[in-house]
Amino acid sequence: MKAEAISMEREPVSEAPDCKALFTGFMQLGLMGFGGVLPLAHRIIVEDKKWIDEGKFTDLLGVCQLLPGGNIINMSVAIGMEFQGIKGAISSVLGLISAPTAIVLIIYQVYEHFQYLTAVQHMIQGLAAAAAGLLFATGFKMLRPILKSYLTVLTIALTLVFMLLIKLPLALTLFILVAINLLVLGVKKS
Amino acid sequence: MILWTLVIVFTQLSVLAFGGGNAILPEMQHQVVTVHQWMTAEQFSSLFAMAQAAPGPNMMIVPLVGWHVAGPAGLLVTSLAKFGPSSIITVYVLKFWQRFKDHPLRARFEKALKPITVGLVLVSAWLIADASAQNALLILIVILTAILGMFKKVHPLWVMALGAGLGICLL
């Protein structure tokens, strides 16, 4: 008993999960998260299941945020790969998105069935307005900590102009703005 | 034919999704509504709203668009095209990650990308609001929920419920 407690302390990471454990673990995560799954991901993966430790989590998150794709989808790929290779990655992603996909489909079917009712139409309109409001809130919250430099303000303004007014394709917008920012940051440094 | 078009559109979105799902919402809306005319902007906002009301990662509008356009096959193809390519990129980058982890360009790239992501999220918010908030009350709901959403302690699900409830009662 005592020896076990000591070894638990020394080794916070539990034994490697198999594909099934990855699937069910990420399914749990997918079903519990609303809006942002990330804080929950930390709790389940690091604290509850102890699949990886704090440092590894931060490290993987750093990569995942940098790459295209949703952070949490990329995280599930990374953690699945870590323990069970490609099979693990597939198990994790499927676990994460299968249940939410089923739920969202049910909501959609119910909506299609009852959309002739004005009350349902009004509900969806209100819901869409709230979804837009929450997106604004997300944007503003992300804005606050970085709103110190002129470059940030200029970049955000240019993003709005490119996407909303000139309606440039996303690929071009990304390319131009990343290039400008890398250049300015590079010049600043040297 | 239509399945193939879905594959092309969502594969492109997948590899462009720097900064996560909300950053590609404007391009997705442009492709789905303007270029291919699979639905109206208002329908797109409705699908987004339903996806946000469900649990899970915030890109659950993807399977819905696939389903709306081409049924079960559309759902499958769209999900695969959206989640596949970015996942494959993740797998490959992770293999070389240890080498790039402390490269000075990495931090610079991160810093360069951040404000663009924020801008894109704001563009998404604007587009969804523009298509769905067609009268004064709906605009009011957008403003109210944006303010409520700024508080960490208010769960987003309650904010959504409030929006839906106000929609039913007052519209």
Contacts between the chains, C-beta under 8 A, distances in Angstrom:
chain1	res1	chain2	res2	distance
A	30	B	55	6.5
A	30	B	56	4.7
A	30	B	57	6.9
A	31	B	55	5.3
A	31	B	56	7.3
A	32	B	55	6.7
A	33	B	55	5.8
A	33	B	56	6.4
A	33	B	57	7.4
A	34	B	55	5.4
A	34	B	155	7.3
A	34	B	156	5.7
A	34	B	157	5.1
A	35	B	52	7.1
A	35	B	58	6.7
A	35	B	156	4.0
A	35	B	157	7.7
A	36	B	58	7.4
A	36	B	156	7.8
A	37	B	56	7.2
A	37	B	57	5.8
A	37	B	58	7.8
A	59	B	101	7.7
A	62	B	101	8.0
A	63	B	90	7.5
A	63	B	93	6.4
A	63	B	94	6.4
A	63	B	97	5.5
A	64	B	90	6.8
A	65	B	20	7.9
A	65	B	110	7.6
A	66	B	18	8.0
A	66	B	106	7.3
A	66	B	109	6.9
A	66	B	110	6.2
A	66	B	113	7.5
A	67	B	18	7.6
A	67	B	86	6.8
A	67	B	89	5.8
A	67	B	90	5.4
A	67	B	93	5.9
A	68	B	14	6.6
A	68	B	15	5.3
A	68	B	16	6.3
A	68	B	17	4.3
A	68	B	18	5.2
A	68	B	85	7.9
A	68	B	86	4.7
A	68	B	89	6.3
A	69	B	14	6.6
A	69	B	17	5.2
A	69	B	20	7.5
A	69	B	83	7.4
A	69	B	86	2.8
A	69	B	87	6.6
A	69	B	89	7.2
A	69	B	90	6.5
A	70	B	17	7.1
A	70	B	20	5.1
A	70	B	21	4.9
A	70	B	57	5.1
A	70	B	58	6.9
A	70	B	59	5.4
A	70	B	86	7.8
A	71	B	20	5.6
A	72	B	57	5.1
A	73	B	57	5.8
A	73	B	59	7.5
A	73	B	83	5.9
A	73	B	86	7.0
A	73	B	87	6.7
A	74	B	86	6.8
A	74	B	87	7.1
A	74	B	90	4.6
A	77	B	87	4.6
A	77	B	90	4.7
A	77	B	91	6.3
A	78	B	90	6.2
A	78	B	94	5.8
A	81	B	91	5.9
A	81	B	94	6.2
A	86	B	91	7.3
A	89	B	87	6.7
A	89	B	91	6.4
A	93	B	83	6.2
A	93	B	87	6.1
A	96	B	56	7.3
A	96	B	57	6.5
A	97	B	56	6.6
A	97	B	57	6.6
A	97	B	60	7.8
A	97	B	63	7.8
A	97	B	79	7.0
A	97	B	83	6.7
A	99	B	55	7.8
A	99	B	56	7.2
A	100	B	54	5.7
A	100	B	55	5.5
A	100	B	56	2.6
A	100	B	57	7.0
A	100	B	60	5.2
A	101	B	56	7.7
A	101	B	60	6.7
A	101	B	63	4.6
A	101	B	75	7.4
A	101	B	79	6.9
A	103	B	54	4.7
A	103	B	55	6.6
A	103	B	56	7.4
A	104	B	50	6.3
A	104	B	51	5.5
A	104	B	54	4.2
A	104	B	56	7.5
A	104	B	60	4.6
A	104	B	63	6.5
A	104	B	64	5.7
A	105	B	63	7.0
A	105	B	64	7.4
A	105	B	67	6.3
A	105	B	75	7.5
A	107	B	50	4.9
A	107	B	53	6.5
A	107	B	54	5.9
A	108	B	47	7.4
A	108	B	50	5.8
A	108	B	64	5.7
A	108	B	67	6.7
A	108	B	68	7.7
A	111	B	46	7.7
A	111	B	50	6.4
A	119	B	168	5.4
A	122	B	167	4.5
A	122	B	168	5.3
A	122	B	171	4.0
A	123	B	164	4.7
A	123	B	167	5.1
A	123	B	168	4.9
A	124	B	46	5.0
A	124	B	49	6.2
A	124	B	50	7.5
A	124	B	164	7.8
A	124	B	167	7.3
A	125	B	46	7.9
A	125	B	132	6.2
A	125	B	134	7.8
A	125	B	138	6.1
A	125	B	167	5.1
A	125	B	171	6.5
A	126	B	138	7.3
A	126	B	141	5.9
A	126	B	163	4.4
A	126	B	164	4.8
A	126	B	165	7.0
A	126	B	166	5.2
A	126	B	167	2.0
A	126	B	168	6.8
A	126	B	171	7.1
A	127	B	46	7.9
A	127	B	49	4.1
A	127	B	50	7.4
A	127	B	52	7.8
A	127	B	53	6.2
A	127	B	160	6.0
A	127	B	163	5.4
A	127	B	164	4.5
A	127	B	167	6.6
A	128	B	45	4.4
A	128	B	46	5.6
A	128	B	48	6.9
A	128	B	49	3.9
A	128	B	128	6.7
A	128	B	131	7.8
A	128	B	132	3.6
A	128	B	133	7.9
A	128	B	163	7.9
A	129	B	129	7.1
A	129	B	132	5.6
A	129	B	133	5.1
A	129	B	138	4.6
A	129	B	139	7.7
A	129	B	141	4.0
A	129	B	142	4.9
A	129	B	145	6.9
A	129	B	163	5.4
A	129	B	167	7.2
A	130	B	49	7.5
A	130	B	141	6.1
A	130	B	142	7.7
A	130	B	145	4.3
A	130	B	159	5.7
A	130	B	160	4.9
A	130	B	162	6.6
A	130	B	163	2.5
A	130	B	164	6.9
A	131	B	45	7.6
A	131	B	48	5.8
A	131	B	49	4.4
A	131	B	52	4.5
A	131	B	53	7.9
A	131	B	128	6.2
A	131	B	132	7.9
A	131	B	160	6.8
A	131	B	163	7.5
A	132	B	45	7.3
A	132	B	125	5.6
A	132	B	128	4.1
A	132	B	129	3.7
A	132	B	132	6.1
A	132	B	133	6.7
A	132	B	142	5.1
A	132	B	145	7.8
A	132	B	146	8.0
A	133	B	125	8.0
A	133	B	129	7.6
A	133	B	141	6.7
A	133	B	142	4.6
A	133	B	143	6.9
A	133	B	144	6.8
A	133	B	145	2.9
A	133	B	146	4.1
A	133	B	147	7.9
A	133	B	148	7.5
A	133	B	149	6.0
A	133	B	159	7.1
A	133	B	163	7.0
A	134	B	52	7.1
A	134	B	145	5.9
A	134	B	146	7.3
A	134	B	149	4.5
A	134	B	156	5.6
A	134	B	159	5.9
A	134	B	160	7.3
A	135	B	22	6.6
A	135	B	121	6.5
A	135	B	124	5.6
A	135	B	125	3.6
A	135	B	128	6.1
A	135	B	129	8.0
A	136	B	122	7.1
A	136	B	125	4.3
A	136	B	129	7.4
A	136	B	142	7.1
A	136	B	146	4.0
A	136	B	149	7.3
A	137	B	145	7.4
A	137	B	146	5.0
A	137	B	147	7.6
A	137	B	148	7.5
A	137	B	149	2.8
A	137	B	150	5.0
A	138	B	22	7.0
A	138	B	121	5.8
A	138	B	125	7.7
A	138	B	149	7.1
A	139	B	118	6.0
A	139	B	121	4.1
A	139	B	122	4.1
A	139	B	124	7.9
A	139	B	125	5.6
A	140	B	146	7.3
A	140	B	150	6.3
A	141	B	150	6.5
A	142	B	117	7.2
A	142	B	118	4.6
A	142	B	121	6.4
A	143	B	118	5.4
A	143	B	122	7.8
A	146	B	114	5.9
A	146	B	115	6.2
A	146	B	118	6.9
A	151	B	115	7.4
A	152	B	114	7.8
A	152	B	115	4.4
A	155	B	115	4.0
A	155	B	116	6.0
A	155	B	119	6.6
A	156	B	115	5.2
A	156	B	116	7.9
A	156	B	118	5.9
A	156	B	119	4.2
A	156	B	122	7.2
A	157	B	119	7.8
A	158	B	119	7.5
A	159	B	115	7.5
A	159	B	116	5.5
A	159	B	118	8.0
A	159	B	119	2.7
A	159	B	120	6.1
A	159	B	122	7.7
A	159	B	123	6.6
A	160	B	119	5.9
A	160	B	122	6.6
A	160	B	123	6.1
A	160	B	126	7.9
A	163	B	26	5.3
A	163	B	119	7.6
A	163	B	120	7.0
A	163	B	123	4.5
A	164	B	123	5.9
A	164	B	126	6.4
A	164	B	127	7.9
A	167	B	30	7.4
A	169	B	27	7.0
A	169	B	30	8.0
A	170	B	16	5.4
A	170	B	24	6.5
A	170	B	26	6.8
A	170	B	27	3.9
A	170	B	120	7.8
A	171	B	12	7.7
A	171	B	16	5.8
A	173	B	116	7.7
A	174	B	16	6.7
A	174	B	18	6.4
A	174	B	116	6.6
A	177	B	112	7.8
A	177	B	116	5.0
A	178	B	109	7.5
A	178	B	112	5.3
A	178	B	113	6.5
A	178	B	116	6.8
A	181	B	111	7.4
A	181	B	112	3.5
A	181	B	113	7.8
A	181	B	115	7.5
A	181	B	116	7.5
A	182	B	108	6.1
A	182	B	109	6.9
A	182	B	112	5.0
A	185	B	108	5.1
A	185	B	111	6.0
A	185	B	112	6.1
A	186	B	108	6.9
A	189	B	108	7.9
